[in-house]
Amino acid sequence: MLKELCECGKVATWCYMPGYLSGESPFSCDDCVPRGCECVYHYCDVNAYHPPFERPFLPEGVENVDWKWIDEGHVWAKIDENGRVEPCAEYGYDPKGWDREINPHTDETYEE
């Protein structure tokens, strides 16, 4: 099965689900996907949310192994095994890569 490729040429494991109006490819490999977005950040300030939390939402696990501070003491994010913050929640992930849909009306093909 053919796989979607990132612009760098690696198999794409991430897909920006809304897509792009510009026609830009929504597919990225694990190295090229944009990381960090307010939607994956966690705020410790109980007033950062509406309605306010009853208590701060503190991270579990080990700092710099499972999570890291984005803003020391105020904002944290989960991290992967390489210490990288998760991409935006609008990215879908497939560890095997995204299958490429073949358009029979074009002659654009490539192998994995």
Helices and strands as residue ranges (DSSP letters): E 14-16, E 27-28, G 38-40, E 41-43, G 46-48, E 67-71, E 75-78, E 91-93
